[in-house]
Amino acid sequence: MPDELEPNLKPYLLQPSGSSLQSIMDSINNKVESINRIAHTGAIRTTKTGISSGVALQTEFELLNARLSEKADNLQIAEEQLFNLYAMFQNTTFDGEINYPDTFNIRDYATDLMFYQQAKAINVQSPTLMKEIDKEIARAVVDDDEKLNDIFDEIDSNSEVGEFTQDEVVEEDQEVEEEQI
């Protein structure tokens, strides 16, 4: 920079004050908190500083599940419409099927299985109840609908309901460990 340059034309470094930066950061944090509250993701991202009860967490998960399910339905419709438009552009018809999940539940299958195990251990003298518990166990373990229907038919066709105790589970685990070695 030449020395003969006028003093009011010389560039100077401008620095923002620290207080304005803090207000910008506070504004960003408020917006993030609002997004988490609106999207019902506070329980998942554990952004809350307070302790929430199990019922409050479950309610927030259900609200999130409903919102995600609604979004999935809208995306499914939009994708079908896009494929129909593209098919019209290609002078064909779209005969495909777009499937999005209907539920986004987060289930703790281990807890469910322990619950069913305890329910069977009570040994209520009701074959119908025992069959329904067996069906719930099958639903928790098997994902394939065809196999699940076969299992349900087998459960319904059995006149006796098997006993399920804690000892049998432990013995099965020991056999698996021996086979893996």
C-alpha positions in Angstrom: 0.0 0.0 0.0 1.5 3.3 -1.0 2.4 5.8 1.7 0.9 8.8 -0.2 -2.6 7.2 0.0 -5.2 9.3 1.8 -5.9 8.1 5.4 -9.6 7.6 4.9 -9.0 5.2 2.0 -6.7 2.9 4.0 -8.5 -0.4 4.8 -8.8 -1.3 8.4 -9.8 -4.6 9.9 -13.3 -4.6 11.3 -14.1 -6.9 14.1 -17.6 -7.8 15.3 -18.2 -7.4 18.9 -18.5 -10.6 21.0 -22.0 -9.8 22.2 -23.5 -10.0 18.8 -21.9 -13.4 18.2 -23.4 -14.7 21.4 -26.8 -13.6 20.4 -26.4 -15.3 17.0 -25.4 -18.6 18.8 -28.3 -18.3 21.2 -30.7 -17.8 18.2 -29.3 -20.9 16.5 -29.6 -23.0 19.7 -33.3 -21.8 20.1 -34.0 -22.8 16.5 -32.5 -26.3 17.0 -34.5 -26.8 20.2 -37.7 -25.7 18.3 -37.0 -28.2 15.5 -36.4 -31.0 18.0 -39.7 -30.1 19.8 -41.7 -29.9 16.6 -40.3 -33.1 15.1 -40.7 -35.0 18.4 -37.0 -36.1 18.3 -36.1 -35.0 21.8 -36.3 -38.5 23.2 -34.3 -40.0 20.4 -31.5 -37.4 20.4 -31.6 -37.0 24.2 -31.5 -33.3 23.9 -33.5 -32.6 27.0 -31.6 -31.9 30.2 -34.4 -33.0 32.4 -35.3 -36.7 33.1 -38.3 -37.9 31.3 -40.5 -40.7 32.5 -41.0 -43.9 30.6 -44.6 -42.9 29.7 -43.4 -39.5 28.4 -40.7 -41.2 26.3 -43.2 -43.7 24.9 -45.6 -40.9 24.1 -42.9 -39.0 22.2 -41.9 -42.1 20.3 -45.5 -42.7 19.3 -45.8 -39.1 18.1 -42.6 -39.5 16.1 -43.9 -42.8 14.7 -47.2 -41.1 13.6 -45.3 -38.3 12.0 -42.9 -40.6 10.2 -45.8 -42.8 9.0 -47.6 -39.8 7.6 -44.4 -38.6 5.8 -43.9 -42.1 4.4 -47.5 -42.2 3.1 -47.0 -38.8 1.4 -43.7 -39.9 -0.1 -45.3 -43.1 -1.4 -48.0 -41.2 -3.1 -45.5 -38.7 -4.5 -43.3 -41.4 -5.9 -46.2 -43.2 -7.5 -47.2 -39.9 -9.2 -43.7 -39.4 -10.4 -43.5 -42.8 -11.9 -46.9 -42.3 -13.5 -45.8 -39.0 -15.0 -42.6 -40.6 -16.3 -44.6 -43.5 -17.8 -46.9 -41.0 -19.5 -43.8 -39.3 -20.9 -42.6 -42.7 -22.2 -46.1 -43.5 -23.6 -46.4 -46.5 -21.3 -48.3 -47.2 -18.2 -46.7 -47.7 -14.8 -47.7 -51.0 -13.3 -45.3 -51.1 -10.4 -46.0 -50.9 -6.8 -44.3 -48.5 -4.3 -44.3 -49.7 -0.7 -43.1 -47.6 2.3 -43.2 -48.9 5.8 -46.4 -48.2 7.7 -44.8 -48.1 11.1 -41.5 -47.0 12.5 -41.8 -48.4 16.0 -38.7 -49.0 18.0 -39.4 -52.1 19.9 -37.2 -53.8 22.5 -37.7 -57.4 21.5 -35.6 -58.7 24.4 -37.9 -57.0 26.9 -40.9 -58.3 25.0 -39.6 -61.9 25.0 -38.8 -61.6 28.8 -42.4 -60.4 29.3 -43.8 -63.3 27.4 -41.5 -65.7 29.2 -42.8 -64.4 32.6 -46.4 -64.6 31.4 -45.9 -68.3 30.4 -44.0 -69.0 33.7 -47.1 -67.9 35.7 -48.7 -71.0 34.1 -52.3 -69.8 33.8 -54.5 -72.8 33.1 -55.8 -71.5 29.8 -54.7 -73.1 26.6 -56.1 -70.2 24.6 -53.9 -67.7 26.5 -50.8 -69.9 26.1 -51.4 -70.2 22.4 -51.8 -66.4 22.1 -48.5 -65.9 24.0 -46.8 -68.4 21.7 -48.1 -66.4 18.7 -46.8 -63.2 20.2 -43.4 -64.8 20.7 -43.5 -66.0 17.1 -44.4 -62.4 15.9 -41.4 -61.0 17.8 -38.9 -63.6 16.4 -40.1 -64.2 12.8 -40.4 -61.5 10.1 -41.6 -63.6 7.1 -45.4 -63.5 6.9 -45.7 -66.9 5.1 -43.6 -68.6 7.8 -45.5 -66.8 10.5 -48.8 -68.0 9.1 -47.4 -71.6 9.1 -46.3 -71.2 12.7 -49.7 -69.9 13.7 -51.4 -72.9 12.0 -49.1 -75.2 13.9 -49.8 -73.4 17.2 -53.6 -73.6 16.6 -53.5 -77.2 15.5 -51.6 -78.3 18.7 -54.0 -79.6 21.3 -51.3 -79.4 24.0 -49.4 -76.2 24.8 -45.8 -76.7 25.6 -44.2 -75.7 28.9 -41.7 -72.8 28.8 -39.4 -72.3 31.8 -36.3 -70.3 32.5 -34.2 -73.5 32.8 -34.9 -74.6 29.2 -33.7 -71.2 27.9 -30.4 -71.5 29.8 -29.8 -75.1 28.7 -30.4 -74.0 25.0 -27.9 -71.2 25.4 -25.3 -73.6 26.8 -25.8 -76.0 23.9 -25.3 -73.1 21.4 -22.1 -72.0 23.1 -20.7 -75.6 22.9 -21.6 -75.8 19.2 -19.8 -72.6 18.4 -16.5 -73.8 19.9 
